[in-house]
Amino acid sequence: MRFPLRLQASALLLAMVMPLAQAAEDDSEATVESLRQEVQSLNQELSNFTAERRERLMTDIEDVLGAMDDRIATLENRLKGGRKEADKIAGAQAQTALASLHRERARVTEWHLRMQDSADFTWESMKEGFTDAFEKFSEAWQNAEQSVGQALEEN
């Protein structure tokens, strides 16, 4: 029974990581959509995981967060590169959205660390806290994507 579980986990990890490696550098809508799907996949994975499979989940979370960090850097670079052209108000809104994204990212990191250090009997409450933080992080990311895109379109 263990082998099929490892095979499924390996396939899931491979499916998650392959599109994410490209997402940080590429700004195409297809790449952003791929990252959105990976975030949704992680949300689904979170709801199904138990304390016994925690180590695998921690690795998957780290992979997705790494890809999200790369995407945040891409958004910041796009905004910096187009800042001279961006409308000042739209640019300020985009900066605010990015600041909110960084706050939510820090919150996710805090919950991730708590989950890693939690005892098995607290796993469910840790998972719920992380899931809540991750959902808010996902919303902040969508908002930042939209704000940066609008700021750069209004030139």
Number of C-alpha atoms within 10 A of each C-alpha: 5 7 8 9 11 12 11 12 16 13 11 15 17 12 13 22 18 10 17 23 16 17 23 21 14 13 14 10 10 11 17 20 12 17 24 16 14 19 21 14 15 20 17 12 15 19 12 9 15 14 16 10 12 17 11 14 20 15 12 20 21 13 17 21 17 16 23 22 15 18 23 20 15 17 23 17 12 15 22 15 12 17 18 12 15 21 17 14 10 20 24 16 17 26 19 15 21 24 14 18 23 17 14 21 23 14 18 23 18 13 21 22 13 16 23 14 12 16 11 13 9 12 20 16 12 21 22 15 17 22 20 16 21 24 16 18 22 20 14 21 24 15 18 24 19 13 23 25 17 17 23 21 13 12 13
